């Protein structure tokens, strides 16, 4: 299966605003940069991922992506995440990709083995593979094959909505609940968990 990974990235200086009481703006910017580079490095290690496409309105994030060999799509204005992902998927489809992996750049425990588990479950389309967050509410990774099979519906309680969309589309639904994919870095509580697991982080 030809597969593209799509990585949506908020502006590095503005992302993780809910950590403002814990980290300064410069510290949050550096954290966002490190998370993005970690994600790109992990994806680049996998021959199963044909291309990586970073979508962002931040020129710095896009420059980092290109330095890691990724393709880029620059968004204008402040589009909704789901709209940005849809546009990025259209770009991927122009290159005849058969499937897409949507991977937010805020998974500090991500490693290549996690991605391989997702892709192994994505054989024999039509299929949707969903990895929930630790609260079983958000979506921390999503594989859709064929690309465009379902609409993106990221946001609060997106895990359940993506599962329902897969079923409505007649796709096989695979839920992958891995400890390393459950933890996305959004709030101070997440940051404290990461600090306590610092020895396991590769960046």
N, C-alpha and C positions, 0 to 999 in steps of 0.2 A: 504494500500500500504506500503510495506517495503521500507523505504527511508533512505539513507545515506546522510549526509552533508559532502561535501569536501571543506576544507578551505586551499587554497594555501597561503603560507607565504614566503616572501622574507627574507633573513638574517636580523635580527633585527638591527644590527649595520649599515647596508647599505641601508635599506629601507627608503623611503621618502627623497631621495637625493635632490629633488627639494625644500625642506624646508631648505636647508643648509644655506641660507642667513638669515633665521629666527630663527633657532634652532641649537644648537651645536650638535655634534655627540652623546654625552651622552644624551642630551635631546631628540633627535630623537629616540635613542634606547629605552629610557623609554616610549616614546609615542607609539612606535610600540609594546612594551610589553603590555602596558595598552590596546591598541586596540585589540590585540590577546586575552588577558584574558577576555575582555568584550564580544567578539564574542563567545568564548567557553562557558562562563557562560550563555549567552543568549540561546545558543543551548541546553545546558544541562538541561534547565528548561522545555523542550518540550518533552512530551512522544511520540509525532508524529515523532520525529527524532530518528530512531533506533540506529544509530551509527554516530559518528563524526570522520572523517579521515583528519588529517592534513598532507599536503605534503610540504616538505621544505628540503633545504640542510643545514639548520642551526641547529646544535645539541641543542642549547639553546631553540629555538622555539619548537623543538620536545619534549624536556624535559618538558617545560611548558604545552604542549598539553597532554602529558601522565599524568601529575599531575592533570589535569582536567578530566581524564578518557577517553581521546580520543585515537583512534588508530593513528598510524603514518606510513608514508612512507618517507624514507630519499632518496633524490635525489642526485646523484653524478654529479659533474661538474656544468655546468650552462645550464640546459635544458630550452627550450622555455616553457612558461607558458602552452600553449595548449598541448604540449607533456606531461608535468608533469600531467596535469589534465586527459589526456587520460589514462596514466598509473594508476593513482589513481582510475579511473572508472573501469578499468579491475579488480583491487583488490576488489572493491565493488561488482562487478558482480560475483566474485567467491563465495560470500556469498549470492547469489541469491537475491540481492537487485532489486526492481522493478523500483526505480527511484533515481535520485541524485539531490541534491541541491548544487550548487556551490556558495559559499559565500565568497568573499574576506574579509580579516580581516582589512578593513580600513573604516568601516561604523560606525562612532562614535554615531550616533543617533539611531542605530538599537535596536529594542526591540522584545520580543517574539511575540507580536501581529502582527508585520510586517511579520514575518516568517509564521505565521498561515494564513495570507491573501494569501501569495504565494502558500502554500500547498492546501488551499481550492480551488484555481483555477486550481490545477493540477490533479483533479479527471478525471476519464474516459479517459485514455490514448488511442491512442498516443496524447501527449500534450507537448508543450513547453511553459513555463512561463518565461517572460523576464521582469526585472525591469531596466529601463534606469537610467543613471545619470542625473543631473540637466540640462545638455546641450543637452540631447537626442542623445548623440553620443556613450558613453560607456555603458557597461553592468555591473550593480552593483549587480545583483543576477540572477541566472538562474536555473530553475527546468526543468529537462528532464525526461520524463516517456514514454516508458521504457528507462532505462539507455542505452546510446550508440546510441540513435535514430538519433542524429545529431553529427557532428564533432564540437569541440570547435574552436571558431575563435575570441578569445579575442585579443584586440589591438585597435588601433585607429578606430573609427566608427564601433565598434563591434556590437552595438545595432541593426543597420540595417541589418548587415550580419546574425546575429542570427535569426532575424525575417524571412529573406529570406530562410535560411536553414530549418527552421521549415515548411514553406510553401512547399518547394521542397520535404520535407520528407512526405508530406501529413498529418502532425500533426495539431491539433488545436492550434492556436497561441493565447496566453493570455498575454497582456501587463499590468503590474501592476505598476502604476506611483504614488508612495507614497512619500510625502515630506521627511520622515525619511530615505528612501532608496535612495533618489536622491543625497545626499551629501556624497561623498567619499573624504577622506582627502589626497590630492596630492600636492597642490600648496599653496603658502602663502595666496592667496585669500580665499581658503577653510579654512585655519587655522584661519583667521580673522573672518570668519562667525561663526566658532565653538566657538571662544572666546566670541563673542557677544551673543551666545546662551548657555553660560556655565552653567547656572542654570538648563538646561534641561538634562545635560549629567550625566549618572549614574556611571561614573568611574573617 
